[in-house]
Amino acid sequence: MAGEGDSEPGKSYKLFGFLDVKNIPCARESVLYGSLGALVMGLGHFLATSRVKRSCDVAVGSYICTMLGYWFYCRYNLAQQRIRQRMLKEGMKNRILFEGSYLDPEKKQSGSERSDS
């Protein structure tokens, strides 16, 4: 009933036989945006020129360009996010490690502020 249409949790979906869109970050969105871009550009070119073959060529070209463009954009943002997460994790580890010791930067600042007063 509730689980009839659901796929198995460990099962992956491969597109074109090699692109695992479930496990590869940004793959699903890239394929979807590429398809949407191809549909819009191909249909728009057909409505403007009424040339079927050229419209299909425009659709395929726009699919490739849109998919690769969004792929690189998404992967770049994912890499930036991972770098920020790594820096935050390292900072939190150092904060826990040095808190309350003589290496604590906040302790040095508060001590120098007291001596200035």
C-alpha positions in Angstrom: 0.0 0.0 0.0 2.3 2.8 1.2 5.5 1.1 0.0 4.2 -0.3 -3.3 5.6 2.5 -5.5 8.7 3.1 -3.5 12.0 1.7 -4.8 14.4 -0.3 -2.6 16.5 1.9 -0.3 19.8 0.5 -1.6 18.9 0.5 -5.3 20.4 3.1 -7.5 19.1 4.6 -10.7 21.6 4.8 -13.6 21.1 7.2 -16.5 22.7 6.4 -19.8 24.0 3.2 -18.2 26.8 4.8 -16.2 25.6 8.0 -14.5 24.3 7.1 -11.1 22.0 10.0 -10.4 21.2 8.9 -6.9 24.7 8.8 -5.5 26.6 11.4 -7.5 26.1 14.9 -6.1 24.6 17.4 -8.5 23.9 14.7 -11.2 20.1 14.7 -10.7 19.7 18.5 -10.9 22.1 18.8 -13.8 20.1 16.2 -15.8 16.8 17.9 -14.9 17.9 21.4 -15.7 19.5 20.2 -19.0 16.3 18.5 -20.0 14.3 21.6 -19.2 16.7 23.8 -21.1 16.6 21.5 -24.1 12.8 21.5 -24.1 12.6 25.3 -23.9 15.3 26.0 -26.5 14.2 23.3 -28.9 10.5 24.3 -28.7 11.3 28.0 -28.9 13.5 27.5 -32.0 10.8 25.4 -33.7 8.1 28.0 -33.0 10.4 30.7 -34.4 11.7 28.9 -37.5 9.5 25.8 -38.1 12.6 23.8 -38.9 12.4 20.4 -37.2 16.0 19.1 -37.7 17.6 22.4 -36.7 15.3 22.6 -33.7 16.4 19.1 -32.6 20.1 20.1 -33.0 19.5 23.2 -30.9 17.7 21.1 -28.3 20.7 18.7 -28.1 23.2 21.5 -27.9 21.3 23.3 -25.3 20.9 20.1 -23.3 24.7 19.6 -23.3 25.5 23.2 -22.5 22.9 23.6 -19.7 23.8 20.3 -18.1 27.5 20.9 -18.1 27.1 24.5 -17.1 24.9 23.6 -14.1 27.2 20.6 -13.3 30.3 22.8 -12.9 28.3 25.5 -11.0 26.9 23.0 -8.6 30.2 21.2 -8.1 32.0 24.5 -7.5 29.5 25.4 -4.8 29.7 22.0 -3.3 33.5 22.2 -3.1 33.2 25.7 -1.5 30.7 24.4 1.1 33.0 21.4 1.9 36.0 23.8 2.4 33.9 26.0 4.8 32.7 22.9 6.7 36.3 21.7 7.0 37.5 25.1 8.3 34.6 25.3 10.8 35.3 21.8 12.0 39.0 22.6 12.5 38.1 25.8 14.3 35.7 24.0 16.6 38.3 21.4 17.4 40.9 24.1 18.2 38.4 26.0 20.3 37.7 22.9 22.4 41.4 22.0 22.5 42.7 25.4 23.6 39.8 26.7 25.7 40.9 27.6 29.2 44.6 27.1 28.5 47.3 29.8 28.1 47.0 29.4 24.3 43.4 30.6 24.3 43.2 33.8 22.2 40.2 35.1 24.1 42.0 34.7 27.4 44.9 36.8 26.1 42.6 39.5 24.9 40.7 39.7 28.1 43.9 39.8 30.1 45.4 42.6 28.0 42.1 44.6 28.3 42.3 44.5 32.0 45.9 45.7 32.1 45.0 48.7 29.8 42.3 49.9 32.2 
